[in-house]
Amino acid sequence: MTKLPETHPHVYDLFLQGFRVILRSDRFWAGLSTDLVIEQVLVRSLKTSGGVTHGRIMTEVQRVLWCLSRPACAEISG
């Protein structure tokens, strides 16, 4: 977000004008708030195969490392 004005100035201008929703489909009125989308994506990744809560016992350090690695994983797979 700190580099948004340089990397995507059009998106930054829209954000300043109040456009703060994410469209995950082309349906009318399908906009979701950013915090809701982050929560949905994080919870989905937690519960899928290979996620934190799917049949594994993890230490606190492993959970923190997994959560902190999510932005890097999203950048690679996105």
N, CA, C and O atoms as a CHARMM CRD file, in Angstrom:
* protein
*
  312
    1    1 MET  N      0.81700  -1.19500   0.00000 PROA 1      0.00000
    2    1 MET  CA     0.00000   0.00000   0.00000 PROA 1      0.00000
    3    1 MET  C      0.85900   1.25600   0.00000 PROA 1      0.00000
    4    1 MET  O      0.45900   2.28200  -0.55000 PROA 1      0.00000
    5    2 THR  N      2.03100   1.18200   0.61000 PROA 2      0.00000
    6    2 THR  CA     2.85100   2.38800   0.67600 PROA 2      0.00000
    7    2 THR  C      3.38100   2.78800  -0.69300 PROA 2      0.00000
    8    2 THR  O      3.66500   3.96400  -0.92000 PROA 2      0.00000
    9    3 LYS  N      3.52000   1.84500  -1.60100 PROA 3      0.00000
   10    3 LYS  CA     4.01900   2.14500  -2.93600 PROA 3      0.00000
   11    3 LYS  C      2.90100   2.26400  -3.96500 PROA 3      0.00000
   12    3 LYS  O      3.17000   2.43800  -5.15300 PROA 3      0.00000
   13    4 LEU  N      1.66300   2.17300  -3.52400 PROA 4      0.00000
   14    4 LEU  CA     0.52200   2.22500  -4.43800 PROA 4      0.00000
   15    4 LEU  C      0.48400   3.48700  -5.29800 PROA 4      0.00000
   16    4 LEU  O      0.15500   3.39000  -6.48000 PROA 4      0.00000
   17    5 PRO  N      0.80600   4.66700  -4.76100 PROA 5      0.00000
   18    5 PRO  CA     0.78300   5.86000  -5.62900 PROA 5      0.00000
   19    5 PRO  C      1.75600   5.77100  -6.79900 PROA 5      0.00000
   20    5 PRO  O      1.47400   6.29800  -7.87600 PROA 5      0.00000
   21    6 GLU  N      2.89200   5.11300  -6.60600 PROA 6      0.00000
   22    6 GLU  CA     3.86700   4.98400  -7.69000 PROA 6      0.00000
   23    6 GLU  C      3.56600   3.81000  -8.61100 PROA 6      0.00000
   24    6 GLU  O      3.71100   3.91800  -9.82900 PROA 6      0.00000
   25    7 THR  N      3.14600   2.68400  -8.02800 PROA 7      0.00000
   26    7 THR  CA     2.95700   1.47400  -8.83200 PROA 7      0.00000
   27    7 THR  C      1.63100   1.45600  -9.58400 PROA 7      0.00000
   28    7 THR  O      1.57500   1.01000 -10.73000 PROA 7      0.00000
   29    8 HSD  N      0.56900   1.93500  -8.95000 PROA 8      0.00000
   30    8 HSD  CA    -0.76900   1.92900  -9.56100 PROA 8      0.00000
   31    8 HSD  C     -1.48100   3.23800  -9.23700 PROA 8      0.00000
   32    8 HSD  O     -2.39100   3.24600  -8.40800 PROA 8      0.00000
   33    9 PRO  N     -1.09200   4.34200  -9.86800 PROA 9      0.00000
   34    9 PRO  CA    -1.67900   5.65200  -9.52700 PROA 9      0.00000
   35    9 PRO  C     -3.19000   5.72000  -9.76300 PROA 9      0.00000
   36    9 PRO  O     -3.89700   6.39800  -9.01700 PROA 9      0.00000
   37   10 HSD  N     -3.69100   5.03100 -10.78200 PROA 10     0.00000
   38   10 HSD  CA    -5.13600   5.06100 -11.04700 PROA 10     0.00000
   39   10 HSD  C     -5.90400   4.41200  -9.89000 PROA 10     0.00000
   40   10 HSD  O     -6.92200   4.93800  -9.44200 PROA 10     0.00000
   41   11 VAL  N     -5.41600   3.28500  -9.41700 PROA 11     0.00000
   42   11 VAL  CA    -6.05700   2.59700  -8.28500 PROA 11     0.00000
   43   11 VAL  C     -5.98100   3.47400  -7.03800 PROA 11     0.00000
   44   11 VAL  O     -6.94500   3.55900  -6.27700 PROA 11     0.00000
   45   12 TYR  N     -4.85000   4.12000  -6.83000 PROA 12     0.00000
   46   12 TYR  CA    -4.68500   4.99700  -5.67800 PROA 12     0.00000
   47   12 TYR  C     -5.67600   6.15900  -5.71900 PROA 12     0.00000
   48   12 TYR  O     -6.26800   6.50100  -4.69500 PROA 12     0.00000
   49   13 ASP  N     -5.86100   6.76300  -6.88200 PROA 13     0.00000
   50   13 ASP  CA    -6.83300   7.85500  -7.02300 PROA 13     0.00000
   51   13 ASP  C     -8.24700   7.38800  -6.72300 PROA 13     0.00000
   52   13 ASP  O     -9.00600   8.08300  -6.04800 PROA 13     0.00000
   53   14 LEU  N     -8.60100   6.21100  -7.22300 PROA 14     0.00000
   54   14 LEU  CA    -9.93800   5.67200  -6.93500 PROA 14     0.00000
   55   14 LEU  C    -10.11200   5.39300  -5.44400 PROA 14     0.00000
   56   14 LEU  O    -11.17800   5.64100  -4.88100 PROA 14     0.00000
   57   15 PHE  N     -9.07100   4.88200  -4.81500 PROA 15     0.00000
   58   15 PHE  CA    -9.11900   4.60600  -3.38000 PROA 15     0.00000
   59   15 PHE  C     -9.36700   5.89600  -2.59100 PROA 15     0.00000
   60   15 PHE  O    -10.15800   5.90800  -1.64900 PROA 15     0.00000
   61   16 LEU  N     -8.69400   6.97000  -2.97600 PROA 16     0.00000
   62   16 LEU  CA    -8.89100   8.25300  -2.29800 PROA 16     0.00000
   63   16 LEU  C    -10.28900   8.81700  -2.52700 PROA 16     0.00000
   64   16 LEU  O    -10.79100   9.57800  -1.70000 PROA 16     0.00000
   65   17 GLN  N    -10.92100   8.45100  -3.64100 PROA 17     0.00000
   66   17 GLN  CA   -12.27600   8.92200  -3.94600 PROA 17     0.00000
   67   17 GLN  C    -13.35200   8.10500  -3.23100 PROA 17     0.00000
   68   17 GLN  O    -14.53800   8.41200  -3.35800 PROA 17     0.00000
   69   18 GLY  N    -12.96200   7.07200  -2.48500 PROA 18     0.00000
   70   18 GLY  CA   -13.92100   6.29300  -1.71600 PROA 18     0.00000
   71   18 GLY  C    -14.23400   4.92700  -2.28300 PROA 18     0.00000
   72   18 GLY  O    -15.05700   4.20500  -1.72000 PROA 18     0.00000
   73   19 PHE  N    -13.60500   4.55200  -3.37500 PROA 19     0.00000
   74   19 PHE  CA   -13.82400   3.22000  -3.94100 PROA 19     0.00000
   75   19 PHE  C    -12.96800   2.22800  -3.17100 PROA 19     0.00000
   76   19 PHE  O    -11.79300   2.03300  -3.48500 PROA 19     0.00000
   77   20 ARG  N    -13.56500   1.60100  -2.15700 PROA 20     0.00000
   78   20 ARG  CA   -12.80500   0.72500  -1.27000 PROA 20     0.00000
   79   20 ARG  C    -13.41400  -0.66500  -1.17000 PROA 20     0.00000
   80   20 ARG  O    -13.44000  -1.25600  -0.09000 PROA 20     0.00000
   81   21 VAL  N    -13.89400  -1.18000  -2.26600 PROA 21     0.00000
   82   21 VAL  CA   -14.44200  -2.53200  -2.26900 PROA 21     0.00000
   83   21 VAL  C    -13.68300  -3.37900  -3.28500 PROA 21     0.00000
   84   21 VAL  O    -13.03800  -2.86200  -4.19700 PROA 21     0.00000
   85   22 ILE  N    -13.77700  -4.67800  -3.10300 PROA 22     0.00000
   86   22 ILE  CA   -13.13800  -5.63600  -3.99800 PROA 22     0.00000
   87   22 ILE  C    -14.23000  -6.39600  -4.72300 PROA 22     0.00000
   88   22 ILE  O    -15.17000  -6.89300  -4.10400 PROA 22     0.00000
   89   23 LEU  N    -14.10300  -6.48300  -6.03100 PROA 23     0.00000
   90   23 LEU  CA   -15.05700  -7.25000  -6.83100 PROA 23     0.00000
   91   23 LEU  C    -14.42600  -8.60100  -7.16600 PROA 23     0.00000
   92   23 LEU  O    -13.41900  -8.66900  -7.87000 PROA 23     0.00000
   93   24 ARG  N    -15.02900  -9.67200  -6.65500 PROA 24     0.00000
   94   24 ARG  CA   -14.50000 -11.00600  -6.92200 PROA 24     0.00000
   95   24 ARG  C    -15.26600 -11.70300  -8.03400 PROA 24     0.00000
   96   24 ARG  O    -14.92200 -12.81900  -8.42100 PROA 24     0.00000
   97   25 SER  N    -16.30300 -11.05300  -8.55000 PROA 25     0.00000
   98   25 SER  CA   -17.05900 -11.59900  -9.67700 PROA 25     0.00000
   99   25 SER  C    -17.62300 -10.42300 -10.47000 PROA 25     0.00000
  100   25 SER  O    -17.51800  -9.27400 -10.04100 PROA 25     0.00000
  101   26 ASP  N    -18.21300 -10.70800 -11.61200 PROA 26     0.00000
  102   26 ASP  CA   -18.78900  -9.66300 -12.45700 PROA 26     0.00000
  103   26 ASP  C    -20.24400  -9.35800 -12.12300 PROA 26     0.00000
  104   26 ASP  O    -20.88900  -8.57500 -12.82100 PROA 26     0.00000
  105   27 ARG  N    -20.76500  -9.96600 -11.06800 PROA 27     0.00000
  106   27 ARG  CA   -22.16000  -9.76300 -10.69800 PROA 27     0.00000
  107   27 ARG  C    -22.37800  -8.36600 -10.12800 PROA 27     0.00000
  108   27 ARG  O    -21.50300  -7.79700  -9.47600 PROA 27     0.00000
  109   28 PHE  N    -23.56600  -7.83100 -10.39200 PROA 28     0.00000
  110   28 PHE  CA   -23.94200  -6.51800  -9.88400 PROA 28     0.00000
  111   28 PHE  C    -24.05100  -6.57900  -8.36000 PROA 28     0.00000
  112   28 PHE  O    -24.56300  -7.56400  -7.82800 PROA 28     0.00000
  113   29 TRP  N    -23.60000  -5.58600  -7.67000 PROA 29     0.00000
  114   29 TRP  CA   -23.60400  -5.50500  -6.20700 PROA 29     0.00000
  115   29 TRP  C    -22.77700  -6.61800  -5.57100 PROA 29     0.00000
  116   29 TRP  O    -23.14200  -7.11700  -4.50700 PROA 29     0.00000
  117   30 ALA  N    -21.68600  -7.01100  -6.19200 PROA 30     0.00000
  118   30 ALA  CA   -20.86400  -8.08600  -5.66400 PROA 30     0.00000
  119   30 ALA  C    -19.64300  -7.56500  -4.91400 PROA 30     0.00000
  120   30 ALA  O    -18.73900  -8.34000  -4.60200 PROA 30     0.00000
  121   31 GLY  N    -19.60000  -6.27900  -4.62200 PROA 31     0.00000
  122   31 GLY  CA   -18.44300  -5.69800  -3.94600 PROA 31     0.00000
  123   31 GLY  C    -18.37800  -6.10900  -2.48700 PROA 31     0.00000
  124   31 GLY  O    -19.39400  -6.14700  -1.79300 PROA 31     0.00000
  125   32 LEU  N    -17.17500  -6.41600  -2.03000 PROA 32     0.00000
  126   32 LEU  CA   -16.94500  -6.80100  -0.64300 PROA 32     0.00000
  127   32 LEU  C    -15.90000  -5.87000  -0.04300 PROA 32     0.00000
  128   32 LEU  O    -15.01600  -5.37800  -0.74400 PROA 32     0.00000
  129   33 SER  N    -16.00800  -5.63500   1.25500 PROA 33     0.00000
  130   33 SER  CA   -15.00700  -4.79500   1.91300 PROA 33     0.00000
  131   33 SER  C    -13.68000  -5.54200   1.97200 PROA 33     0.00000
  132   33 SER  O    -13.64400  -6.77200   1.98200 PROA 33     0.00000
  133   34 THR  N    -12.59800  -4.78300   2.01100 PROA 34     0.00000
  134   34 THR  CA   -11.26900  -5.40200   1.98300 PROA 34     0.00000
  135   34 THR  C    -11.03700  -6.30400   3.18300 PROA 34     0.00000
  136   34 THR  O    -10.44300  -7.37200   3.02900 PROA 34     0.00000
  137   35 ASP  N    -11.48400  -5.91600   4.37600 PROA 35     0.00000
  138   35 ASP  CA   -11.25300  -6.75600   5.54400 PROA 35     0.00000
  139   35 ASP  C    -12.02500  -8.07200   5.45500 PROA 35     0.00000
  140   35 ASP  O    -11.54500  -9.10200   5.92800 PROA 35     0.00000
  141   36 LEU  N    -13.21400  -8.04900   4.85500 PROA 36     0.00000
  142   36 LEU  CA   -13.98000  -9.27700   4.68000 PROA 36     0.00000
  143   36 LEU  C    -13.29100 -10.22200   3.69800 PROA 36     0.00000
  144   36 LEU  O    -13.24600 -11.43000   3.93100 PROA 36     0.00000
  145   37 VAL  N    -12.76000  -9.68800   2.61200 PROA 37     0.00000
  146   37 VAL  CA   -12.06400 -10.52400   1.62700 PROA 37     0.00000
  147   37 VAL  C    -10.81500 -11.13300   2.24200 PROA 37     0.00000
  148   37 VAL  O    -10.54300 -12.31800   2.04900 PROA 37     0.00000
  149   38 ILE  N    -10.05400 -10.33400   2.98200 PROA 38     0.00000
  150   38 ILE  CA    -8.85400 -10.86300   3.64300 PROA 38     0.00000
  151   38 ILE  C     -9.23600 -11.98300   4.60100 PROA 38     0.00000
  152   38 ILE  O     -8.57800 -13.02200   4.64000 PROA 38     0.00000
  153   39 GLU  N    -10.29900 -11.77100   5.37400 PROA 39     0.00000
  154   39 GLU  CA   -10.74300 -12.79900   6.31500 PROA 39     0.00000
  155   39 GLU  C    -11.17800 -14.05900   5.58600 PROA 39     0.00000
  156   39 GLU  O    -10.81200 -15.15800   6.00300 PROA 39     0.00000
  157   40 GLN  N    -11.94900 -13.93600   4.50800 PROA 40     0.00000
  158   40 GLN  CA   -12.40900 -15.10300   3.76500 PROA 40     0.00000
  159   40 GLN  C    -11.24700 -15.88500   3.17400 PROA 40     0.00000
  160   40 GLN  O    -11.22000 -17.11400   3.25200 PROA 40     0.00000
  161   41 VAL  N    -10.28800 -15.18200   2.58400 PROA 41     0.00000
  162   41 VAL  CA    -9.14600 -15.84900   1.97100 PROA 41     0.00000
  163   41 VAL  C     -8.29300 -16.53300   3.03200 PROA 41     0.00000
  164   41 VAL  O     -7.85200 -17.66500   2.83700 PROA 41     0.00000
  165   42 LEU  N     -8.05800 -15.85300   4.15500 PROA 42     0.00000
  166   42 LEU  CA    -7.24300 -16.43800   5.21400 PROA 42     0.00000
  167   42 LEU  C     -7.91900 -17.65500   5.82500 PROA 42     0.00000
  168   42 LEU  O     -7.27700 -18.68700   6.01500 PROA 42     0.00000
  169   43 VAL  N     -9.20300 -17.55000   6.13600 PROA 43     0.00000
  170   43 VAL  CA    -9.92200 -18.67400   6.73300 PROA 43     0.00000
  171   43 VAL  C     -9.96700 -19.85000   5.77100 PROA 43     0.00000
  172   43 VAL  O     -9.79700 -20.99500   6.19000 PROA 43     0.00000
  173   44 ARG  N    -10.19400 -19.58600   4.48000 PROA 44     0.00000
  174   44 ARG  CA   -10.22100 -20.66900   3.49500 PROA 44     0.00000
  175   44 ARG  C     -8.87300 -21.37500   3.43200 PROA 44     0.00000
  176   44 ARG  O     -8.81000 -22.60300   3.37400 PROA 44     0.00000
  177   45 SER  N     -7.79300 -20.59200   3.44400 PROA 45     0.00000
  178   45 SER  CA    -6.47100 -21.20600   3.36800 PROA 45     0.00000
  179   45 SER  C     -6.12400 -21.95100   4.64800 PROA 45     0.00000
  180   45 SER  O     -5.35300 -22.90900   4.61300 PROA 45     0.00000
  181   46 LEU  N     -6.68200 -21.52500   5.77900 PROA 46     0.00000
  182   46 LEU  CA    -6.45300 -22.24000   7.02500 PROA 46     0.00000
  183   46 LEU  C     -7.12200 -23.61000   7.02600 PROA 46     0.00000
  184   46 LEU  O     -6.58500 -24.56100   7.59300 PROA 46     0.00000
  185   47 LYS  N     -8.29000 -23.71700   6.39700 PROA 47     0.00000
  186   47 LYS  CA    -9.08900 -24.93100   6.47700 PROA 47     0.00000
  187   47 LYS  C     -8.88500 -25.90300   5.32300 PROA 47     0.00000
  188   47 LYS  O     -9.41200 -27.01500   5.37100 PROA 47     0.00000
  189   48 THR  N     -8.14700 -25.52700   4.29800 PROA 48     0.00000
  190   48 THR  CA    -7.93300 -26.42300   3.16600 PROA 48     0.00000
  191   48 THR  C     -6.83800 -27.42100   3.47700 PROA 48     0.00000
  192   48 THR  O     -6.13900 -27.29900   4.48300 PROA 48     0.00000
  193   49 SER  N     -6.69300 -28.39300   2.62200 PROA 49     0.00000
  194   49 SER  CA    -5.64000 -29.39100   2.78300 PROA 49     0.00000
  195   49 SER  C     -4.28700 -28.70000   2.78000 PROA 49     0.00000
  196   49 SER  O     -3.97500 -27.93400   1.86800 PROA 49     0.00000
  197   50 GLY  N     -3.49200 -28.97200   3.79300 PROA 50     0.00000
  198   50 GLY  CA    -2.20400 -28.31500   3.92700 PROA 50     0.00000
  199   50 GLY  C     -2.26500 -27.06400   4.76900 PROA 50     0.00000
  200   50 GLY  O     -1.23600 -26.44900   5.04900 PROA 50     0.00000
  201   51 GLY  N     -3.46500 -26.67900   5.17800 PROA 51     0.00000
  202   51 GLY  CA    -3.61700 -25.50200   6.02000 PROA 51     0.00000
  203   51 GLY  C     -3.33300 -25.82400   7.47100 PROA 51     0.00000
  204   51 GLY  O     -3.01000 -26.96100   7.81600 PROA 51     0.00000
  205   52 VAL  N     -3.45500 -24.82500   8.31100 PROA 52     0.00000
  206   52 VAL  CA    -3.09400 -24.97300   9.71800 PROA 52     0.00000
  207   52 VAL  C     -4.03700 -25.91500  10.45300 PROA 52     0.00000
  208   52 VAL  O     -3.57000 -26.71100  11.26800 PROA 52     0.00000
  209   53 THR  N     -5.32800 -25.86100  10.20600 PROA 53     0.00000
  210   53 THR  CA    -6.28600 -26.61700  11.01200 PROA 53     0.00000
  211   53 THR  C     -6.66700 -27.96000  10.41200 PROA 53     0.00000
  212   53 THR  O     -7.52000 -28.64900  10.97200 PROA 53     0.00000
  213   54 HSD  N     -6.08000 -28.35400   9.31500 PROA 54     0.00000
  214   54 HSD  CA    -6.50400 -29.58800   8.64000 PROA 54     0.00000
  215   54 HSD  C     -5.64900 -30.78100   9.08000 PROA 54     0.00000
  216   54 HSD  O     -4.71200 -31.17400   8.38500 PROA 54     0.00000
  217   55 GLY  N     -5.98400 -31.35200  10.24700 PROA 55     0.00000
  218   55 GLY  CA    -5.38000 -32.59300  10.69200 PROA 55     0.00000
  219   55 GLY  C     -3.93900 -32.50600  11.16300 PROA 55     0.00000
  220   55 GLY  O     -3.25900 -33.53000  11.23200 PROA 55     0.00000
  221   56 ARG  N     -3.45800 -31.32700  11.48600 PROA 56     0.00000
  222   56 ARG  CA    -2.08000 -31.21100  11.95800 PROA 56     0.00000
  223   56 ARG  C     -2.03900 -30.49400  13.29200 PROA 56     0.00000
  224   56 ARG  O     -2.85900 -29.62300  13.58300 PROA 56     0.00000
  225   57 ILE  N     -1.06800 -30.88300  14.08700 PROA 57     0.00000
  226   57 ILE  CA    -0.81800 -30.18000  15.33400 PROA 57     0.00000
  227   57 ILE  C      0.44200 -29.35500  15.11600 PROA 57     0.00000
  228   57 ILE  O      1.50100 -29.89900  14.80300 PROA 57     0.00000
  229   58 MET  N      0.32600 -28.05300  15.28200 PROA 58     0.00000
  230   58 MET  CA     1.44400 -27.15200  15.03100 PROA 58     0.00000
  231   58 MET  C      1.77800 -26.38000  16.29300 PROA 58     0.00000
  232   58 MET  O      0.90500 -26.09000  17.11100 PROA 58     0.00000
  233   59 THR  N      3.04500 -26.05600  16.43900 PROA 59     0.00000
  234   59 THR  CA     3.45500 -25.21600  17.55000 PROA 59     0.00000
  235   59 THR  C      3.09700 -23.76200  17.23600 PROA 59     0.00000
  236   59 THR  O      2.75100 -23.42900  16.10200 PROA 59     0.00000
  237   60 GLU  N      3.18200 -22.91600  18.23700 PROA 60     0.00000
  238   60 GLU  CA     2.86700 -21.50400  18.04800 PROA 60     0.00000
  239   60 GLU  C      3.82300 -20.87100  17.03700 PROA 60     0.00000
  240   60 GLU  O      3.40100 -20.05600  16.21600 PROA 60     0.00000
  241   61 VAL  N      5.09200 -21.23400  17.08600 PROA 61     0.00000
  242   61 VAL  CA     6.08000 -20.68400  16.15000 PROA 61     0.00000
  243   61 VAL  C      5.73800 -21.09300  14.72000 PROA 61     0.00000
  244   61 VAL  O      5.85700 -20.28000  13.80300 PROA 61     0.00000
  245   62 GLN  N      5.31700 -22.33800  14.51900 PROA 62     0.00000
  246   62 GLN  CA     4.94600 -22.79700  13.17900 PROA 62     0.00000
  247   62 GLN  C      3.72000 -22.05400  12.66500 PROA 62     0.00000
  248   62 GLN  O      3.66100 -21.71000  11.48500 PROA 62     0.00000
  249   63 ARG  N      2.73400 -21.80000  13.53600 PROA 63     0.00000
  250   63 ARG  CA     1.53800 -21.05700  13.13200 PROA 63     0.00000
  251   63 ARG  C      1.88600 -19.62600  12.74100 PROA 63     0.00000
  252   63 ARG  O      1.37900 -19.11400  11.74300 PROA 63     0.00000
  253   64 VAL  N      2.73600 -18.98500  13.50900 PROA 64     0.00000
  254   64 VAL  CA     3.13900 -17.60900  13.20300 PROA 64     0.00000
  255   64 VAL  C      3.88900 -17.57000  11.87700 PROA 64     0.00000
  256   64 VAL  O      3.62200 -16.70800  11.03900 PROA 64     0.00000
  257   65 LEU  N      4.81400 -18.48600  11.68000 PROA 65     0.00000
  258   65 LEU  CA     5.56900 -18.53900  10.42900 PROA 65     0.00000
  259   65 LEU  C      4.63600 -18.77500   9.24800 PROA 65     0.00000
  260   65 LEU  O      4.80000 -18.15200   8.19900 PROA 65     0.00000
  261   66 TRP  N      3.65800 -19.66800   9.40600 PROA 66     0.00000
  262   66 TRP  CA     2.70700 -19.95600   8.33400 PROA 66     0.00000
  263   66 TRP  C      1.90700 -18.69700   7.99400 PROA 66     0.00000
  264   66 TRP  O      1.75000 -18.36000   6.82100 PROA 66     0.00000
  265   67 CYS  N      1.40200 -18.00100   9.01900 PROA 67     0.00000
  266   67 CYS  CA     0.60000 -16.79200   8.78200 PROA 67     0.00000
  267   67 CYS  C      1.43100 -15.68400   8.14500 PROA 67     0.00000
  268   67 CYS  O      0.94500 -14.97900   7.26100 PROA 67     0.00000
  269   68 LEU  N      2.65600 -15.52500   8.57800 PROA 68     0.00000
  270   68 LEU  CA     3.50900 -14.47500   8.02500 PROA 68     0.00000
  271   68 LEU  C      3.96500 -14.79000   6.60900 PROA 68     0.00000
  272   68 LEU  O      4.36100 -13.88100   5.88000 PROA 68     0.00000
  273   69 SER  N      3.92000 -16.06300   6.19500 PROA 69     0.00000
  274   69 SER  CA     4.34000 -16.42500   4.84100 PROA 69     0.00000
  275   69 SER  C      3.22700 -16.24300   3.81100 PROA 69     0.00000
  276   69 SER  O      3.48700 -16.30800   2.60900 PROA 69     0.00000
  277   70 ARG  N      2.00100 -16.01700   4.25700 PROA 70     0.00000
  278   70 ARG  CA     0.85500 -15.90600   3.34600 PROA 70     0.00000
  279   70 ARG  C      1.03000 -14.79100   2.30500 PROA 70     0.00000
  280   70 ARG  O      0.74500 -15.03700   1.13300 PROA 70     0.00000
  281   71 PRO  N      1.48100 -13.58100   2.66200 PROA 71     0.00000
  282   71 PRO  CA     1.64000 -12.55300   1.62700 PROA 71     0.00000
  283   71 PRO  C      2.63600 -12.96400   0.52500 PROA 71     0.00000
  284   71 PRO  O      2.40400 -12.69800  -0.65400 PROA 71     0.00000
  285   72 ALA  N      3.73000 -13.60500   0.91400 PROA 72     0.00000
  286   72 ALA  CA     4.70400 -14.04700  -0.08700 PROA 72     0.00000
  287   72 ALA  C      4.11000 -15.13000  -0.97200 PROA 72     0.00000
  288   72 ALA  O      4.34000 -15.13200  -2.18200 PROA 72     0.00000
  289   73 CYS  N      3.35600 -16.04300  -0.39300 PROA 73     0.00000
  290   73 CYS  CA     2.71300 -17.09900  -1.17700 PROA 73     0.00000
  291   73 CYS  C      1.67000 -16.51500  -2.13000 PROA 73     0.00000
  292   73 CYS  O      1.54800 -16.96500  -3.27000 PROA 73     0.00000
  293   74 ALA  N      0.92700 -15.52700  -1.67100 PROA 74     0.00000
  294   74 ALA  CA    -0.09100 -14.90400  -2.52700 PROA 74     0.00000
  295   74 ALA  C      0.56200 -14.18700  -3.68900 PROA 74     0.00000
  296   74 ALA  O      0.03800 -14.20300  -4.80300 PROA 74     0.00000
  297   75 GLU  N      1.70500 -13.55300  -3.44200 PROA 75     0.00000
  298   75 GLU  CA     2.40100 -12.84200  -4.51000 PROA 75     0.00000
  299   75 GLU  C      2.90500 -13.80900  -5.57300 PROA 75     0.00000
  300   75 GLU  O      2.87800 -13.50000  -6.76500 PROA 75     0.00000
  301   76 ILE  N      3.36300 -14.97500  -5.14200 PROA 76     0.00000
  302   76 ILE  CA     3.87700 -15.98000  -6.07700 PROA 76     0.00000
  303   76 ILE  C      2.74900 -16.61900  -6.86900 PROA 76     0.00000
  304   76 ILE  O      2.86200 -16.79100  -8.08200 PROA 76     0.00000
  305   77 SER  N      1.65200 -16.97400  -6.18900 PROA 77     0.00000
  306   77 SER  CA     0.56600 -17.68600  -6.87000 PROA 77     0.00000
  307   77 SER  C     -0.40600 -16.74500  -7.56400 PROA 77     0.00000
  308   77 SER  O     -1.21100 -17.19900  -8.37700 PROA 77     0.00000
  309   78 GLY  N     -0.36000 -15.46800  -7.27400 PROA 78     0.00000
  310   78 GLY  CA    -1.31000 -14.50100  -7.82700 PROA 78     0.00000
  311   78 GLY  C     -0.90800 -14.05700  -9.14800 PROA 78     0.00000
  312   78 GLY  O     -1.59600 -13.24100  -9.76200 PROA 78     0.00000
